[in-house]
Amino acid sequence: MDKIIDKIAALGIPGLILLVMISISGFAGAAAITSSLAILGGPFGMLGGIAVLGIIGLISRSITKYGFENLLMATAMRLIEKGHTREEVIEAINRLLISRDLKNRIIKIIEDAFRKLTNGDKDAEPQST
C-alpha cells in the first residue's frame, strides 16, 4: 500500500483528484479509471480528462510558486488590459460559487489592479503598457 501511496503522491494534486474521482465512480479497476477520466474530460472524454488533470497540475504548481493573490492580480490586470471593464470582471466574480469572504477579497484585488492600471483614476480607461 505504501508503494501505491508514493505513486499517487508523486502525481500531486492531479493524483489526489483522480483518486477521489475513482472512489466516487461506483466502479472498480480499469472501469473506475476510465469513467473518472471521462467525467473529468466532459465532452472530450478520457483524453480531455487527462488534459484537465495536466492543467490542474500546472495551475497548482503556479499557485504554489507565485501565490494565489499574485496570480489573481496578474489575471485581473490582463483581463482589464484586454478591454474588460472593472464592472464586467466584478460581475463575473459575483456569479462564482464561492464564499462571500473570498469574493470580497478577490474584488478588492481586482479593484487594486484596476487602480494600478488607471493611475488611481476610478473613471479612467485602463492605459496600455
Salt bridges, closest charged atoms under 4 A:
GLU69 OE2 - ARG105 NH2 3.04
GLU81 OE1 - ARG78 NE 3.64
GLU87 OE2 - ARG86 NH1 2.87
GLU88 OE1 - HIS84 ND1 3.49
GLU91 OE2 - ARG95 NH1 3.04
GLU111 OE2 - ARG86 NH2 3.19
ASP112 OD2 - LYS108 NZ 3.14
ASP112 OD1 - ARG115 NH2 2.57
